[in-house]
Amino acid sequence: ALGTTLIASGAKSTLISVAATGVLATDNILADFNADPSGVTGYAPTANGMLTIIKFPTAGFVNFYVYNNTAASITPGAVTLNWRVVR
């Protein structure tokens, strides 16, 4: 689950880090929403832009940040990602 705390313009969320046994820093992460996000604040397309999700592995973890590339602060709605590690 991604956070629902305000993200200022040009800023990122706190790190969302999930323990994942056997993950290496050189692995790849595939991630997608588990439901349609088009009606969720921050993830729905608007003329003002939308949030971007950045994902990366570290040893034993998968990690996510939500970046706000818009000109205004956004308090995102609740969304959940499904993810898979690929080697």
Contacts in CASP RR format, 6 or more apart in sequence:
PFRMAT RR
TARGET T0000
AUTHOR 0000-0000-0000
METHOD contacts of the structure
MODEL  1
ALGTTLIASGAKSTLISVAATGVLATDNILADFNADPSGVTGYAPTANGM
LTIIKFPTAGFVNFYVYNNTAASITPGAVTLNWRVVR
1 78 0 8 1.000
1 79 0 8 1.000
1 80 0 8 1.000
1 81 0 8 1.000
2 13 0 8 1.000
2 16 0 8 1.000
2 53 0 8 1.000
2 64 0 8 1.000
2 66 0 8 1.000
2 76 0 8 1.000
2 78 0 8 1.000
2 79 0 8 1.000
2 80 0 8 1.000
2 81 0 8 1.000
3 13 0 8 1.000
3 16 0 8 1.000
3 66 0 8 1.000
3 76 0 8 1.000
3 78 0 8 1.000
4 75 0 8 1.000
4 76 0 8 1.000
4 77 0 8 1.000
4 78 0 8 1.000
5 13 0 8 1.000
5 14 0 8 1.000
5 75 0 8 1.000
6 73 0 8 1.000
6 74 0 8 1.000
6 75 0 8 1.000
7 13 0 8 1.000
7 51 0 8 1.000
7 66 0 8 1.000
7 67 0 8 1.000
7 68 0 8 1.000
7 73 0 8 1.000
7 74 0 8 1.000
7 75 0 8 1.000
7 76 0 8 1.000
8 68 0 8 1.000
8 73 0 8 1.000
9 68 0 8 1.000
9 70 0 8 1.000
9 71 0 8 1.000
9 72 0 8 1.000
9 73 0 8 1.000
10 67 0 8 1.000
10 68 0 8 1.000
10 69 0 8 1.000
10 70 0 8 1.000
11 67 0 8 1.000
11 68 0 8 1.000
12 54 0 8 1.000
12 65 0 8 1.000
12 66 0 8 1.000
12 67 0 8 1.000
12 68 0 8 1.000
13 65 0 8 1.000
13 66 0 8 1.000
13 67 0 8 1.000
15 63 0 8 1.000
15 64 0 8 1.000
15 65 0 8 1.000
16 63 0 8 1.000
16 64 0 8 1.000
16 65 0 8 1.000
16 66 0 8 1.000
17 58 0 8 1.000
17 61 0 8 1.000
17 62 0 8 1.000
17 63 0 8 1.000
17 64 0 8 1.000
18 61 0 8 1.000
18 62 0 8 1.000
18 63 0 8 1.000
18 64 0 8 1.000
18 83 0 8 1.000
19 60 0 8 1.000
19 61 0 8 1.000
20 57 0 8 1.000
20 60 0 8 1.000
20 61 0 8 1.000
20 62 0 8 1.000
20 85 0 8 1.000
21 60 0 8 1.000
22 60 0 8 1.000
23 57 0 8 1.000
23 58 0 8 1.000
23 59 0 8 1.000
23 60 0 8 1.000
23 61 0 8 1.000
23 62 0 8 1.000
23 85 0 8 1.000
24 57 0 8 1.000
24 59 0 8 1.000
24 60 0 8 1.000
24 87 0 8 1.000
25 57 0 8 1.000
25 58 0 8 1.000
25 59 0 8 1.000
26 57 0 8 1.000
26 87 0 8 1.000
27 57 0 8 1.000
27 85 0 8 1.000
27 86 0 8 1.000
27 87 0 8 1.000
28 57 0 8 1.000
28 85 0 8 1.000
28 86 0 8 1.000
28 87 0 8 1.000
29 55 0 8 1.000
29 56 0 8 1.000
29 57 0 8 1.000
29 62 0 8 1.000
29 83 0 8 1.000
29 84 0 8 1.000
29 85 0 8 1.000
29 86 0 8 1.000
30 83 0 8 1.000
30 84 0 8 1.000
30 85 0 8 1.000
30 86 0 8 1.000
31 53 0 8 1.000
31 55 0 8 1.000
31 64 0 8 1.000
31 81 0 8 1.000
31 82 0 8 1.000
31 83 0 8 1.000
31 84 0 8 1.000
32 81 0 8 1.000
32 82 0 8 1.000
32 83 0 8 1.000
33 43 0 8 1.000
33 79 0 8 1.000
33 80 0 8 1.000
33 81 0 8 1.000
33 82 0 8 1.000
34 79 0 8 1.000
34 80 0 8 1.000
34 81 0 8 1.000
34 82 0 8 1.000
35 79 0 8 1.000
35 80 0 8 1.000
37 43 0 8 1.000
37 44 0 8 1.000
37 79 0 8 1.000
38 44 0 8 1.000
38 45 0 8 1.000
40 76 0 8 1.000
40 77 0 8 1.000
40 78 0 8 1.000
40 79 0 8 1.000
41 74 0 8 1.000
41 75 0 8 1.000
41 76 0 8 1.000
41 77 0 8 1.000
42 50 0 8 1.000
42 51 0 8 1.000
42 74 0 8 1.000
42 76 0 8 1.000
42 77 0 8 1.000
43 50 0 8 1.000
43 51 0 8 1.000
43 76 0 8 1.000
43 77 0 8 1.000
43 79 0 8 1.000
44 50 0 8 1.000
48 70 0 8 1.000
48 71 0 8 1.000
48 72 0 8 1.000
49 69 0 8 1.000
49 70 0 8 1.000
50 70 0 8 1.000
51 66 0 8 1.000
51 67 0 8 1.000
51 68 0 8 1.000
51 69 0 8 1.000
51 70 0 8 1.000
51 74 0 8 1.000
51 76 0 8 1.000
52 66 0 8 1.000
52 67 0 8 1.000
52 69 0 8 1.000
53 64 0 8 1.000
53 65 0 8 1.000
53 66 0 8 1.000
53 67 0 8 1.000
53 81 0 8 1.000
54 64 0 8 1.000
54 65 0 8 1.000
54 66 0 8 1.000
54 67 0 8 1.000
55 62 0 8 1.000
55 63 0 8 1.000
55 64 0 8 1.000
55 83 0 8 1.000
56 62 0 8 1.000
56 63 0 8 1.000
57 63 0 8 1.000
57 85 0 8 1.000
62 83 0 8 1.000
62 85 0 8 1.000
64 81 0 8 1.000
66 76 0 8 1.000
68 74 0 8 1.000
END
